[in-house]
Amino acid sequence: MGPQTGAVPAKTAWWLLIYKVPSEPSRLRATIWREVHRLGVVYLQDGVCLVPDALDIELRLDALREKIVGMGGKAWTFRVESAVGGQDAELEGLFRGALANELAELRNAARALCRHLEDAKDHFELEDEDVARSESELRRLRSLLQTVRARQFFKEPVSDEIAAILYRCHTLLTEGGDKDEVGHQG
């Protein structure tokens, strides 16, 4: 399960990653960016990232730091707490904002799949090929949700809403799989 399972305490501890990688070859920069993104960090500025202290984040950051250094770059990690009251809420907002668009797109895609399945079920128009495409889309959306949740440090109700929509899609695909006497899926 993702970082979401580790409760973030009232006064949040954070990990700060500061790094610089060589400009060439550019693939090194892209590799580091992808790994940083997978951790769910928020960039405060170029080469300065912040992430809540949760689960195994220290180990993951240390491995990333070693990789950066191994590529000829420089990297430092620090465990910090915000000194001024109210900053934790502001920083949490940065993390929520970073996932907001992804979650909105994912919710829209899940809703579209659910509407399609409900319409097809209502009109007995779910053919085998459509079932296969819909199952594939459901798997893709579940995988995307899992990927987003792995970077989700703070509880997001929309994430649970998406899971419920995907469960509804699963139910629509699995209930009543037999065709009736005139060949309709029912």
Secondary structure, DSSP 8 states (H G I E B T S, - for coil): --GGGS---SS-EEEEEEEE--SSSHHHHHHHHHHHHHHT-EEEETTEEEEE--TTHHHHHHHHHHHHHHTT-EEEEEEEE-SSTTHHHHHHHHHHHHHHHHHHHHHHHHHHHHHHHHHHHHTT---HHHHHHHHHHHHHHHHHHHHHHTT--S--HHHHHHHHHHHHHHHHHHTT-SB-TTS-B-
